[in-house]
C-alpha cells in the first residue's frame, strides 16, 4: 500500500471515528500532524491520528475504536490504537487529562478551555489535495506550544517550522507564553526557543527543512522566524 492510499484510509478512519463519537456525545479535538496540516500548506505526509477527549469518555472510546478494527491499549495518559493494513498500519492516540511529550517527559494539562478554544478547520491530505474533512482542531497557540516542547523529533521540527513559516503573524505570542507559564513549562519553552534560534542561525533547521520539503527557507523567512523566537523568549523571561 502506498502513502497516498494509506493517508486516504487514515482520513476516512478519522472522519468515521469523529462521526461515531458525536453520536455518543463525545467531544474530540484533533492535535498532532493533521492539526498542523489544517493551519498550513501541509509540507509532509502523515497517517497518524492524535486526539484529546474528556476522561469520562475513555470506556466508550475503547469500544468505539475496536468496532473500527483497532487494537487498543492503555497508555500513561490515554489510550493508543493501531489498525493493521497488510504490512502497514495506522496509529491512533487519544489523550485524557494531560498531553504527554514522550521525548522530554513534559506534560500539558487538558482542561475545558482546550475544547472551548478549538477551531473548526479543514484538514487536507498531503498527497491528494482534493481529499479533506472539517474537524475541531486545537487552537493555534496551544499547538505551537506543544510542537515547541519536543526534543529531537524531525517531524515535530518540520511541524513547528511549518506553523512559524505560514502563520507566525497570526500567533498570539503573549498567549503562548501565558499558557506555558500556567502549565509550569515557561523555563522549558524558553530553553527550546533559544535552541531553535541557535539552530536556525547555524543553518541546521534550514537543512532539516530542505531534507523533507526539497526547498530552502528564504532569508526573510529565517529573519522573521528568528525574530519570532526572540520575542517569545523575551516574553517567557518575564515573570
GROMACS elastic network, one bead per residue, 0.5 to 0.9 nm:
[ bonds ]
;  ai    aj funct       b0    kb
    1     4     6  0.82816   500
    1     5     6  0.62621   500
    1     6     6  0.65326   500
    1    85     6  0.82398   500
    1    86     6  0.80965   500
    1    87     6  0.81490   500
    1    88     6  0.72281   500
    2     5     6  0.54978   500
    2     6     6  0.62678   500
    2     7     6  0.86331   500
    3     6     6  0.50801   500
    3     7     6  0.59161   500
    3     8     6  0.84773   500
    3    45     6  0.77177   500
    3    46     6  0.85754   500
    3    47     6  0.83274   500
    3   127     6  0.77878   500
    4     7     6  0.51543   500
    4     8     6  0.61642   500
    4     9     6  0.87276   500
    4    45     6  0.87270   500
    4   125     6  0.84782   500
    4   126     6  0.80581   500
    4   127     6  0.55136   500
    4   128     6  0.69743   500
    5     8     6  0.51644   500
    5     9     6  0.63463   500
    5    10     6  0.86606   500
    6     9     6  0.51974   500
    6    10     6  0.61449   500
    6    11     6  0.87474   500
    6    47     6  0.67996   500
    6    85     6  0.85500   500
    6    88     6  0.80298   500
    6    89     6  0.81359   500
    6    90     6  0.78374   500
    7    11     6  0.62715   500
    7    12     6  0.85790   500
    7    45     6  0.77743   500
    7    46     6  0.68447   500
    7    47     6  0.51832   500
    7    48     6  0.87440   500
    7    90     6  0.88464   500
    7   125     6  0.70309   500
    7   126     6  0.80212   500
    7   127     6  0.78084   500
    7   128     6  0.87637   500
    8    11     6  0.52773   500
    8    12     6  0.61830   500
    8    13     6  0.86365   500
    8    47     6  0.84781   500
    8   125     6  0.74041   500
    8   127     6  0.87733   500
    8   128     6  0.80368   500
    8   131     6  0.74950   500
    9    13     6  0.60927   500
    9    14     6  0.85590   500
    9    47     6  0.85003   500
    9    90     6  0.85469   500
   10    13     6  0.50817   500
   10    14     6  0.62043   500
   10    15     6  0.87004   500
   10    46     6  0.89024   500
   10    47     6  0.56484   500
   10    48     6  0.72963   500
   10    49     6  0.75228   500
   10    90     6  0.64916   500
   10    91     6  0.88561   500
   11    15     6  0.61455   500
   11    16     6  0.85546   500
   11    47     6  0.78233   500
   11    49     6  0.84924   500
   11   123     6  0.88063   500
   11   124     6  0.89574   500
   11   125     6  0.78262   500
   11   131     6  0.83971   500
   11   132     6  0.77922   500
   11   133     6  0.78978   500
   12    15     6  0.51549   500
   12    16     6  0.61647   500
   12    17     6  0.85687   500
   12   133     6  0.90000   500
   13    16     6  0.51048   500
   13    17     6  0.59815   500
   13    18     6  0.84794   500
   13    68     6  0.77316   500
   14    17     6  0.52141   500
   14    18     6  0.61160   500
   14    19     6  0.85495   500
   14    49     6  0.71054   500
   15    18     6  0.52769   500
   15    19     6  0.61632   500
   15    20     6  0.86578   500
   15   133     6  0.71636   500
   15   134     6  0.86724   500
   15   135     6  0.82669   500
   16    19     6  0.51232   500
   16    20     6  0.61375   500
   16    21     6  0.85159   500
   16    68     6  0.85403   500
   17    20     6  0.51545   500
   17    21     6  0.60066   500
   17    22     6  0.85944   500
   17    64     6  0.75407   500
   17    65     6  0.74439   500
   17    68     6  0.79118   500
   18    21     6  0.50353   500
   18    22     6  0.61732   500
   18    23     6  0.87601   500
   18    26     6  0.86401   500
   18    27     6  0.84093   500
   18    28     6  0.70378   500
   18   135     6  0.81246   500
   19    22     6  0.52326   500
   19    23     6  0.65376   500
   19    24     6  0.89391   500
   20    23     6  0.52123   500
   20    24     6  0.65699   500
   20    25     6  0.88941   500
   20    26     6  0.86950   500
   20    64     6  0.75616   500
   21    24     6  0.50499   500
   21    25     6  0.62831   500
   21    26     6  0.50274   500
   21    27     6  0.70257   500
   21    28     6  0.75675   500
   21    60     6  0.86393   500
   21    61     6  0.76223   500
   21    64     6  0.77523   500
   22    26     6  0.54250   500
   22    27     6  0.66765   500
   22    28     6  0.83767   500
   23    26     6  0.75301   500
   24    27     6  0.89793   500
   24    60     6  0.80665   500
   26    53     6  0.74988   500
   26    54     6  0.78648   500
   26    57     6  0.65551   500
   26    60     6  0.86946   500
   26    61     6  0.85150   500
   27    52     6  0.84591   500
   27    53     6  0.61164   500
   27    54     6  0.72718   500
   27    57     6  0.87301   500
   27   115     6  0.77779   500
   27   136     6  0.88916   500
   28    51     6  0.62826   500
   28    52     6  0.56996   500
   28    53     6  0.50192   500
   28    54     6  0.79804   500
   28    94     6  0.87018   500
   28   115     6  0.80073   500
   28   135     6  0.89704   500
   28   136     6  0.72537   500
   28   137     6  0.87908   500
   29    50     6  0.85903   500
   29    51     6  0.54567   500
   29    52     6  0.53269   500
   29    53     6  0.67569   500
   29   114     6  0.83603   500
   29   115     6  0.67662   500
   29   118     6  0.69017   500
   29   119     6  0.89123   500
   29   135     6  0.77044   500
   29   136     6  0.52088   500
   29   137     6  0.53470   500
   29   138     6  0.61546   500
   30    34     6  0.73655   500
   30    35     6  0.58631   500
   30    49     6  0.78771   500
   30    50     6  0.60750   500
   30    52     6  0.66653   500
   30   118     6  0.86698   500
   30   135     6  0.72822   500
   30   136     6  0.61621   500
   30   138     6  0.59563   500
   31    34     6  0.68330   500
   31    36     6  0.76467   500
   31    49     6  0.80708   500
   31    50     6  0.53812   500
   31    51     6  0.54873   500
   31    52     6  0.72849   500
   31   137     6  0.63983   500
   31   138     6  0.56855   500
   31   143     6  0.71732   500
   32    35     6  0.54021   500
   32    36     6  0.65214   500
   32    37     6  0.89208   500
   32    48     6  0.82421   500
   32    49     6  0.73260   500
   32    50     6  0.54686   500
   32    51     6  0.77350   500
   32   138     6  0.89141   500
   32   143     6  0.79220   500
   32   146     6  0.87505   500
   32   147     6  0.82522   500
   32   156     6  0.87426   500
   32   159     6  0.87022   500
   33    36     6  0.50879   500
   33    37     6  0.62609   500
   33    38     6  0.88177   500
   33    42     6  0.89562   500
   33    44     6  0.87772   500
   33    45     6  0.86189   500
   33    46     6  0.65380   500
   33    47     6  0.85216   500
   33    48     6  0.75391   500
   33    49     6  0.78843   500
   33    50     6  0.78476   500
   33   155     6  0.82352   500
   33   156     6  0.81480   500
   33   159     6  0.69332   500
   34    38     6  0.64186   500
   34    42     6  0.85743   500
   34    46     6  0.72005   500
   34    47     6  0.82624   500
   34    48     6  0.79447   500
   34    49     6  0.71891   500
   34    50     6  0.79267   500
   34   123     6  0.65278   500
   34   124     6  0.81473   500
   34   125     6  0.85645   500
   34   137     6  0.88865   500
   35    38     6  0.51962   500
   35    39     6  0.69296   500
   35    40     6  0.89905   500
   35    50     6  0.86084   500
   35   121     6  0.84979   500
   35   123     6  0.71527   500
   35   137     6  0.58911   500
   35   138     6  0.68689   500
   35   143     6  0.79557   500
   36    39     6  0.54313   500
   36    40     6  0.62375   500
   36    41     6  0.89442   500
   36    42     6  0.73630   500
   36   123     6  0.87390   500
   36   140     6  0.86692   500
   36   143     6  0.76432   500
   36   144     6  0.89976   500
   36   159     6  0.63313   500
   36   160     6  0.83044   500
   36   162     6  0.76905   500
   36   163     6  0.69413   500
   37    40     6  0.51310   500
   37    41     6  0.64422   500
   37    43     6  0.76648   500
   37    44     6  0.84816   500
   37   122     6  0.87476   500
   37   123     6  0.62300   500
   37   124     6  0.67591   500
   37   125     6  0.80879   500
   37   126     6  0.81554   500
   37   159     6  0.83674   500
   37   162     6  0.86327   500
   37   163     6  0.89690   500
   38    41     6  0.78083   500
   38    42     6  0.74923   500
   38   121     6  0.60583   500
   38   122     6  0.55504   500
   38   124     6  0.65649   500
   38   134     6  0.89988   500
   38   137     6  0.79306   500
   39    42     6  0.80772   500
   39   121     6  0.77671   500
   39   122     6  0.83535   500
   39   123     6  0.82311   500
   39   140     6  0.78341   500
   39   162     6  0.88395   500
   39   163     6  0.71843   500
   39   166     6  0.79249   500
   39   167     6  0.74677   500
   40    43     6  0.78759   500
   40   162     6  0.64118   500
   40   163     6  0.63539   500
   40   165     6  0.85290   500
   40   166     6  0.58713   500
   40   167     6  0.73356   500
   41   124     6  0.87721   500
   41   126     6  0.87284   500
   41   162     6  0.79110   500
   41   166     6  0.75813   500
   42    45     6  0.78382   500
   42   124     6  0.76946   500
   42   125     6  0.78746   500
   42   126     6  0.60361   500
   42   159     6  0.88295   500
   42   162     6  0.77121   500
   43   126     6  0.72768   500
   43   158     6  0.79134   500
   43   159     6  0.81915   500
   43   162     6  0.71409   500
   43   212     6  0.78368   500
   43   213     6  0.62722   500
   44   126     6  0.64984   500
   44   127     6  0.89891   500
   44   155     6  0.83302   500
   44   158     6  0.81132   500
   44   159     6  0.85620   500
   44   212     6  0.70160   500
   44   213     6  0.71735   500
   45   125     6  0.79552   500
   45   126     6  0.55051   500
   45   127     6  0.73431   500
   46    49     6  0.85395   500
   46   125     6  0.86573   500
   46   126     6  0.77829   500
   47    89     6  0.87214   500
   47    90     6  0.62036   500
   47    91     6  0.74317   500
   47    92     6  0.89804   500
   48    90     6  0.59530   500
   48    91     6  0.50298   500
   48    92     6  0.58030   500
   48    93     6  0.82083   500
   49    90     6  0.77889   500
   49    91     6  0.63511   500
   49    93     6  0.63814   500
   49    94     6  0.84169   500
   50    91     6  0.85327   500
   50    92     6  0.58119   500
   50    94     6  0.59888   500
   50    95     6  0.80242   500
   51    92     6  0.79525   500
   51    93     6  0.62407   500
   51    95     6  0.63703   500
   52    78     6  0.86049   500
   52    93     6  0.82537   500
   52    94     6  0.51614   500
   52    96     6  0.60953   500
   52    97     6  0.85148   500
   52    98     6  0.87459   500
   52    99     6  0.80039   500
   52   110     6  0.78486   500
   52   115     6  0.88153   500
   53    56     6  0.85376   500
   53    57     6  0.70378   500
   53    58     6  0.80143   500
   53    78     6  0.89736   500
   53    94     6  0.67571   500
   53    95     6  0.63331   500
   53    96     6  0.55850   500
   53    97     6  0.80962   500
   53   110     6  0.83950   500
   53   115     6  0.84789   500
   54    57     6  0.58946   500
   54    58     6  0.76968   500
   54    95     6  0.84404   500
   54    96     6  0.58072   500
   54    97     6  0.70713   500
   54   110     6  0.81692   500
   54   111     6  0.82559   500
   54   112     6  0.84700   500
   55    58     6  0.56315   500
   55    59     6  0.88643   500
   55    78     6  0.82476   500
   55    95     6  0.83014   500
   55    97     6  0.63146   500
   56    59     6  0.73517   500
   56    60     6  0.85537   500
   56    96     6  0.87158   500
   57    60     6  0.55283   500
   57    61     6  0.61162   500
   57    62     6  0.87289   500
   57    96     6  0.88612   500
   58    61     6  0.51439   500
   58    62     6  0.62138   500
   58    63     6  0.88816   500
   58    78     6  0.77581   500
   58    79     6  0.77928   500
   58    94     6  0.88563   500
   58    96     6  0.78639   500
   59    62     6  0.52937   500
   59    63     6  0.66827   500
   59    64     6  0.87675   500
   60    63     6  0.53281   500
   60    64     6  0.61179   500
   60    65     6  0.87553   500
   61    65     6  0.60569   500
   61    66     6  0.85166   500
   61    79     6  0.87188   500
   61    94     6  0.88875   500
   62    65     6  0.54639   500
   62    66     6  0.64520   500
   62    67     6  0.89964   500
   62    72     6  0.66610   500
   62    73     6  0.84992   500
   62    79     6  0.76003   500
   62    81     6  0.87518   500
   63    66     6  0.51982   500
   63    67     6  0.64909   500
   63    72     6  0.88753   500
   64    67     6  0.53112   500
   64    68     6  0.68667   500
   64    70     6  0.89617   500
   65    68     6  0.52510   500
   65    69     6  0.66984   500
   65    70     6  0.54241   500
   65    71     6  0.76560   500
   65    72     6  0.72714   500
   65    81     6  0.72443   500
   66    69     6  0.51246   500
   66    71     6  0.62527   500
   66    72     6  0.69672   500
   66    81     6  0.85240   500
   67    70     6  0.73359   500
   68    83     6  0.82798   500
   69    82     6  0.82585   500
   69    83     6  0.59624   500
   69    84     6  0.81983   500
   70    81     6  0.54150   500
   70    82     6  0.50515   500
   70    84     6  0.77589   500
   70    90     6  0.87200   500
   70    91     6  0.87135   500
   70    92     6  0.86044   500
   71    80     6  0.82301   500
   71    81     6  0.53433   500
   71    82     6  0.53624   500
   71    83     6  0.64262   500
   71    84     6  0.86561   500
   72    79     6  0.67929   500
   72    80     6  0.57031   500
   72    82     6  0.68201   500
   73    78     6  0.88265   500
   73    79     6  0.57178   500
   73    80     6  0.54267   500
   73    81     6  0.64770   500
   74    77     6  0.80291   500
   74    78     6  0.60897   500
   74    80     6  0.62628   500
   74    81     6  0.88664   500
   75    78     6  0.50790   500
   75    79     6  0.52137   500
   75    80     6  0.65254   500
   75    93     6  0.88969   500
   75    95     6  0.86651   500
   76    79     6  0.80759   500
   76    95     6  0.89430   500
   76   100     6  0.82376   500
   77    94     6  0.83949   500
   77    95     6  0.56486   500
   77    96     6  0.56676   500
   77    97     6  0.67202   500
   77    98     6  0.60704   500
   77    99     6  0.69412   500
   77   100     6  0.69815   500
   78    93     6  0.72976   500
   78    94     6  0.55312   500
   78    96     6  0.51440   500
   78    97     6  0.80667   500
   78    98     6  0.83500   500
   78    99     6  0.86191   500
   79    92     6  0.84209   500
   79    93     6  0.58907   500
   79    94     6  0.54231   500
   79    95     6  0.67035   500
   79    96     6  0.82992   500
   80    91     6  0.74592   500
   80    92     6  0.56714   500
   80    94     6  0.63863   500
   80    95     6  0.86535   500
   81    90     6  0.82277   500
   81    91     6  0.58655   500
   81    93     6  0.61924   500
   81    94     6  0.84909   500
   82    89     6  0.65480   500
   82    90     6  0.55933   500
   82    92     6  0.60901   500
   82    93     6  0.87390   500
   83    88     6  0.85394   500
   83    89     6  0.53328   500
   83    90     6  0.52073   500
   83    91     6  0.66697   500
   83    92     6  0.84253   500
   84    87     6  0.71397   500
   84    88     6  0.60078   500
   84    90     6  0.67064   500
   84    91     6  0.89101   500
   85    89     6  0.51573   500
   85    90     6  0.77144   500
   86    89     6  0.75935   500
   95    98     6  0.64260   500
   95    99     6  0.58405   500
   95   100     6  0.80658   500
   95   110     6  0.83889   500
   96    99     6  0.72859   500
   96   109     6  0.89228   500
   96   110     6  0.69419   500
   97   108     6  0.86996   500
   97   109     6  0.60672   500
   97   111     6  0.71092   500
   98   107     6  0.61442   500
   98   108     6  0.54402   500
   98   110     6  0.50554   500
   98   111     6  0.84911   500
   99   106     6  0.84470   500
   99   107     6  0.55243   500
   99   108     6  0.50501   500
   99   109     6  0.63043   500
   99   110     6  0.68793   500
   99   146     6  0.86769   500
  100   103     6  0.88671   500
  100   104     6  0.86108   500
  100   105     6  0.64529   500
  100   106     6  0.60366   500
  100   108     6  0.66056   500
  100   109     6  0.88400   500
  101   104     6  0.58290   500
  101   105     6  0.54428   500
  101   106     6  0.54188   500
  101   107     6  0.61763   500
  101   108     6  0.82279   500
  101   146     6  0.80619   500
  101   149     6  0.73458   500
  101   150     6  0.64677   500
  102   105     6  0.52485   500
  102   106     6  0.74912   500
  102   107     6  0.89893   500
  102   150     6  0.80344   500
  103   106     6  0.81006   500
  103   149     6  0.87196   500
  103   150     6  0.58502   500
  103   151     6  0.57823   500
  103   152     6  0.73100   500
  103   153     6  0.77594   500
  104   107     6  0.87703   500
  104   149     6  0.77899   500
  104   150     6  0.64314   500
  104   151     6  0.66303   500
  106   149     6  0.76868   500
  106   150     6  0.85904   500
  106   185     6  0.79985   500
  106   188     6  0.87933   500
  107   183     6  0.80938   500
  107   185     6  0.84248   500
  108   146     6  0.77970   500
  108   180     6  0.85645   500
  108   183     6  0.62515   500
  108   184     6  0.87653   500
  108   185     6  0.81968   500
  109   183     6  0.68588   500
  110   113     6  0.80588   500
  110   114     6  0.63932   500
  110   115     6  0.85924   500
  111   114     6  0.57321   500
  111   115     6  0.74635   500
  112   115     6  0.54555   500
  112   116     6  0.62370   500
  112   117     6  0.86976   500
  113   117     6  0.58284   500
  113   118     6  0.83766   500
  114   117     6  0.53495   500
  114   118     6  0.62436   500
  114   138     6  0.70586   500
  114   139     6  0.76638   500
  114   142     6  0.83333   500
  115   118     6  0.52583   500
  115   119     6  0.88556   500
  115   136     6  0.85109   500
  115   137     6  0.89122   500
  115   138     6  0.77779   500
  116   119     6  0.85738   500
  117   137     6  0.89090   500
  117   138     6  0.72973   500
  117   139     6  0.59430   500
  118   136     6  0.57768   500
  118   137     6  0.52750   500
  118   139     6  0.50844   500
  118   140     6  0.87648   500
  119   135     6  0.80057   500
  119   136     6  0.53786   500
  119   137     6  0.51691   500
  119   138     6  0.64730   500
  119   139     6  0.59965   500
  119   140     6  0.86524   500
  120   134     6  0.64609   500
  120   135     6  0.54466   500
  120   137     6  0.60780   500
  120   138     6  0.89793   500
  121   133     6  0.82096   500
  121   134     6  0.53260   500
  121   135     6  0.55931   500
  121   136     6  0.63116   500
  121   137     6  0.62162   500
  122   132     6  0.64698   500
  122   133     6  0.54890   500
  122   135     6  0.64546   500
  122   136     6  0.88402   500
  122   137     6  0.88467   500
  123   131     6  0.85068   500
  123   132     6  0.53485   500
  123   133     6  0.54452   500
  123   134     6  0.61071   500
  123   135     6  0.72298   500
  123   137     6  0.89895   500
  124   127     6  0.89201   500
  124   128     6  0.78259   500
  124   129     6  0.59079   500
  124   130     6  0.73744   500
  124   131     6  0.59429   500
  124   133     6  0.68633   500
  124   134     6  0.88890   500
  125   128     6  0.53194   500
  125   129     6  0.53484   500
  125   130     6  0.74751   500
  125   131     6  0.55967   500
  125   132     6  0.61048   500
  126   129     6  0.62248   500
  126   131     6  0.87871   500
  127   130     6  0.89646   500
  127   131     6  0.86654   500
  128   131     6  0.55339   500
  128   132     6  0.85590   500
  129   132     6  0.72293   500
  134   137     6  0.89211   500
  137   140     6  0.86363   500
  138   141     6  0.84637   500
  138   142     6  0.68191   500
  138   143     6  0.62240   500
  139   142     6  0.57162   500
  139   143     6  0.62300   500
  139   144     6  0.88081   500
  140   143     6  0.51167   500
  140   144     6  0.61996   500
  140   145     6  0.86712   500
  140   163     6  0.85310   500
  140   167     6  0.86710   500
  140   170     6  0.84805   500
  140   171     6  0.66844   500
  140   172     6  0.85568   500
  141   144     6  0.51833   500
  141   145     6  0.62791   500
  141   146     6  0.87781   500
  141   171     6  0.60679   500
  141   172     6  0.65273   500
  141   173     6  0.75484   500
  141   175     6  0.67713   500
  141   176     6  0.53502   500
  141   179     6  0.85736   500
  142   146     6  0.61801   500
  142   147     6  0.85950   500
  142   175     6  0.86541   500
  142   176     6  0.66454   500
  142   179     6  0.75967   500
  142   180     6  0.88184   500
  143   146     6  0.51662   500
  143   147     6  0.61490   500
  143   148     6  0.84783   500
  143   160     6  0.87896   500
  143   163     6  0.88957   500
  144   147     6  0.51983   500
  144   148     6  0.60186   500
  144   149     6  0.87045   500
  144   159     6  0.88591   500
  144   160     6  0.65553   500
  144   163     6  0.71679   500
  144   164     6  0.83641   500
  144   171     6  0.83726   500
  144   176     6  0.75576   500
  145   148     6  0.51222   500
  145   149     6  0.63610   500
  145   176     6  0.62517   500
  145   177     6  0.84201   500
  145   179     6  0.81725   500
  145   180     6  0.71278   500
  145   189     6  0.77326   500
  146   149     6  0.52642   500
  146   150     6  0.72980   500
  147   150     6  0.61277   500
  147   156     6  0.58244   500
  147   157     6  0.74823   500
  147   159     6  0.69310   500
  147   160     6  0.56340   500
  148   151     6  0.82587   500
  148   156     6  0.79053   500
  148   157     6  0.79989   500
  148   160     6  0.66042   500
  148   189     6  0.67753   500
  148   192     6  0.65264   500
  148   193     6  0.74193   500
  148   196     6  0.88093   500
  149   185     6  0.84562   500
  149   188     6  0.73025   500
  149   189     6  0.61700   500
  149   192     6  0.67521   500
  150   153     6  0.69699   500
  150   156     6  0.69771   500
  150   157     6  0.82780   500
  150   192     6  0.81630   500
  151   154     6  0.87724   500
  151   156     6  0.83379   500
  151   157     6  0.84992   500
  151   192     6  0.80821   500
  152   156     6  0.82659   500
  152   157     6  0.80120   500
  153   156     6  0.55136   500
  153   157     6  0.64936   500
  153   158     6  0.89347   500
  154   157     6  0.50179   500
  154   158     6  0.62516   500
  154   159     6  0.85656   500
  154   208     6  0.74075   500
  155   158     6  0.51040   500
  155   159     6  0.60971   500
  155   160     6  0.86594   500
  155   212     6  0.89671   500
  156   160     6  0.60817   500
  156   161     6  0.84663   500
  157   160     6  0.52256   500
  157   161     6  0.61343   500
  157   162     6  0.84693   500
  157   196     6  0.89753   500
  157   205     6  0.79280   500
  157   208     6  0.80114   500
  157   209     6  0.83826   500
  158   161     6  0.50878   500
  158   162     6  0.59474   500
  158   163     6  0.86404   500
  158   205     6  0.86371   500
  158   208     6  0.75055   500
  158   209     6  0.63397   500
  158   212     6  0.78828   500
  159   162     6  0.50105   500
  159   163     6  0.63394   500
  159   164     6  0.87176   500
  160   163     6  0.51615   500
  160   164     6  0.61953   500
  160   165     6  0.84304   500
  161   164     6  0.50501   500
  161   165     6  0.57751   500
  161   166     6  0.84019   500
  161   205     6  0.84273   500
  161   209     6  0.78719   500
  161   225     6  0.83199   500
  162   165     6  0.51094   500
  162   166     6  0.60352   500
  162   167     6  0.79993   500
  163   166     6  0.53855   500
  163   167     6  0.53097   500
  163   168     6  0.66600   500
  164   167     6  0.54695   500
  164   169     6  0.83033   500
  164   171     6  0.84949   500
  164   221     6  0.88354   500
  164   224     6  0.88531   500
  164   225     6  0.63212   500
  164   228     6  0.81062   500
  165   168     6  0.62820   500
  165   217     6  0.85569   500
  165   221     6  0.65671   500
  165   222     6  0.86466   500
  165   224     6  0.86081   500
  165   225     6  0.70957   500
  166   169     6  0.81888   500
  166   170     6  0.89882   500
  167   170     6  0.53706   500
  167   171     6  0.65117   500
  168   171     6  0.53810   500
  168   172     6  0.86472   500
  168   224     6  0.84475   500
  168   225     6  0.75614   500
  168   228     6  0.73353   500
  169   172     6  0.82540   500
  171   174     6  0.88672   500
  171   175     6  0.84248   500
  171   176     6  0.81369   500
  172   175     6  0.53544   500
  172   176     6  0.64999   500
  172   177     6  0.89246   500
  173   176     6  0.50202   500
  173   177     6  0.62653   500
  173   178     6  0.85270   500
  173   228     6  0.83049   500
  173   231     6  0.77766   500
  173   232     6  0.61199   500
  173   235     6  0.78236   500
  174   177     6  0.51642   500
  174   178     6  0.60548   500
  174   179     6  0.86431   500
  174   232     6  0.77343   500
  174   235     6  0.66993   500
  174   236     6  0.86847   500
  175   179     6  0.60841   500
  175   180     6  0.84656   500
  176   179     6  0.53285   500
  176   180     6  0.61830   500
  176   181     6  0.86517   500
  176   232     6  0.80727   500
  176   236     6  0.89895   500
  177   180     6  0.50834   500
  177   181     6  0.61308   500
  177   182     6  0.86153   500
  177   185     6  0.89996   500
  177   186     6  0.68473   500
  177   189     6  0.84532   500
  177   232     6  0.69489   500
  177   233     6  0.85922   500
  177   235     6  0.62152   500
  177   236     6  0.55294   500
  178   181     6  0.51372   500
  178   182     6  0.61755   500
  178   183     6  0.86647   500
  178   186     6  0.83199   500
  178   235     6  0.86497   500
  178   236     6  0.81186   500
  179   182     6  0.50339   500
  179   183     6  0.61842   500
  179   184     6  0.85953   500
  179   185     6  0.83052   500
  179   186     6  0.83937   500
  180   183     6  0.51882   500
  180   184     6  0.61906   500
  180   187     6  0.85524   500
  180   188     6  0.87015   500
  180   189     6  0.71405   500
  180   236     6  0.81555   500
  181   184     6  0.50307   500
  181   185     6  0.56903   500
  181   187     6  0.82127   500
  181   236     6  0.76630   500
  181   239     6  0.88064   500
  182   185     6  0.75376   500
  182   186     6  0.81151   500
  183   186     6  0.77218   500
  184   187     6  0.77400   500
  184   188     6  0.84332   500
  185   188     6  0.52138   500
  185   189     6  0.59542   500
  185   190     6  0.84280   500
  186   189     6  0.51601   500
  186   190     6  0.59934   500
  186   191     6  0.86378   500
  186   236     6  0.58125   500
  186   237     6  0.79810   500
  187   191     6  0.62552   500
  187   192     6  0.86446   500
  187   236     6  0.73055   500
  187   237     6  0.79681   500
  188   191     6  0.51845   500
  188   192     6  0.62831   500
  188   193     6  0.87148   500
  189   193     6  0.60406   500
  189   194     6  0.85328   500
  189   232     6  0.89430   500
  189   233     6  0.80733   500
  189   236     6  0.76873   500
  190   193     6  0.51422   500
  190   194     6  0.62550   500
  190   195     6  0.85918   500
  190   232     6  0.77010   500
  190   233     6  0.53450   500
  190   234     6  0.85045   500
  190   235     6  0.89540   500
  190   236     6  0.59796   500
  190   237     6  0.73516   500
  191   194     6  0.51893   500
  191   195     6  0.61377   500
  191   196     6  0.86713   500
  191   233     6  0.82667   500
  192   196     6  0.61102   500
  192   197     6  0.85137   500
  193   196     6  0.51773   500
  193   197     6  0.61330   500
  193   198     6  0.86695   500
  193   229     6  0.56079   500
  193   230     6  0.74865   500
  193   232     6  0.71687   500
  193   233     6  0.61210   500
  194   197     6  0.50791   500
  194   198     6  0.62269   500
  194   199     6  0.86677   500
  194   229     6  0.73363   500
  194   230     6  0.76514   500
  194   233     6  0.69894   500
  195   198     6  0.51721   500
  195   199     6  0.61957   500
  195   200     6  0.84937   500
  196   199     6  0.51277   500
  196   200     6  0.59330   500
  196   201     6  0.84747   500
  196   205     6  0.78426   500
  196   226     6  0.84219   500
  196   229     6  0.76110   500
  197   200     6  0.50903   500
  197   201     6  0.61244   500
  197   202     6  0.86010   500
  197   225     6  0.83075   500
  197   226     6  0.57688   500
  197   227     6  0.87730   500
  197   229     6  0.62867   500
  197   230     6  0.74242   500
  198   201     6  0.51309   500
  198   202     6  0.61476   500
  198   203     6  0.86882   500
  198   204     6  0.87583   500
  198   226     6  0.89185   500
  199   202     6  0.50142   500
  199   203     6  0.61846   500
  199   204     6  0.51875   500
  199   205     6  0.58329   500
  199   206     6  0.86509   500
  200   203     6  0.52410   500
  200   204     6  0.60059   500
  200   205     6  0.51293   500
  200   206     6  0.67430   500
  200   222     6  0.71318   500
  200   225     6  0.85378   500
  200   226     6  0.72038   500
  201   204     6  0.77682   500
  201   205     6  0.83606   500
  201   222     6  0.80851   500
  201   226     6  0.77997   500
  202   205     6  0.79431   500
  202   206     6  0.87753   500
  203   206     6  0.52437   500
  203   207     6  0.64350   500
  203   208     6  0.88723   500
  204   207     6  0.51980   500
  204   208     6  0.63765   500
  204   209     6  0.87354   500
  205   209     6  0.60605   500
  205   210     6  0.84940   500
  205   217     6  0.89419   500
  206   209     6  0.50222   500
  206   210     6  0.61215   500
  206   211     6  0.86042   500
  206   215     6  0.87901   500
  206   216     6  0.61880   500
  206   217     6  0.59974   500
  206   222     6  0.84168   500
  207   210     6  0.50274   500
  207   211     6  0.61043   500
  207   212     6  0.88522   500
  207   216     6  0.76940   500
  208   211     6  0.51625   500
  208   212     6  0.66802   500
  208   213     6  0.87198   500
  209   212     6  0.55447   500
  209   213     6  0.59439   500
  209   214     6  0.74386   500
  209   215     6  0.70516   500
  209   216     6  0.67695   500
  209   217     6  0.74220   500
  210   213     6  0.52220   500
  210   216     6  0.54634   500
  210   217     6  0.79842   500
  211   214     6  0.59146   500
  211   215     6  0.81089   500
  212   215     6  0.82191   500
  213   216     6  0.81264   500
  217   220     6  0.81431   500
  217   221     6  0.59939   500
  217   222     6  0.62731   500
  218   221     6  0.51011   500
  218   222     6  0.62090   500
  218   223     6  0.85181   500
  219   222     6  0.52291   500
  219   223     6  0.60738   500
  219   224     6  0.85893   500
  220   223     6  0.50217   500
  220   224     6  0.60198   500
  220   225     6  0.84420   500
  221   224     6  0.51918   500
  221   225     6  0.59734   500
  221   226     6  0.83959   500
  222   225     6  0.51795   500
  222   226     6  0.59959   500
  222   227     6  0.85480   500
  223   226     6  0.52044   500
  223   227     6  0.62623   500
  223   228     6  0.87015   500
  224   227     6  0.50074   500
  224   228     6  0.61512   500
  224   229     6  0.87062   500
  225   229     6  0.62469   500
  225   230     6  0.85966   500
  226   229     6  0.51431   500
  226   230     6  0.61615   500
  226   231     6  0.86435   500
  227   230     6  0.50322   500
  227   231     6  0.61514   500
  227   232     6  0.85612   500
  228   231     6  0.52248   500
  228   232     6  0.61919   500
  228   233     6  0.86494   500
  229   232     6  0.50184   500
  229   233     6  0.61154   500
  229   234     6  0.85808   500
  230   233     6  0.50931   500
  230   234     6  0.62083   500
  230   235     6  0.87742   500
  231   235     6  0.62998   500
  231   236     6  0.86381   500
  232   235     6  0.51953   500
  232   236     6  0.61852   500
  232   237     6  0.87137   500
  233   236     6  0.50657   500
  233   237     6  0.62458   500
  233   238     6  0.89062   500
  234   237     6  0.52897   500
  234   238     6  0.67586   500
  235   238     6  0.53631   500
  235   239     6  0.85073   500
  236   239     6  0.76117   500
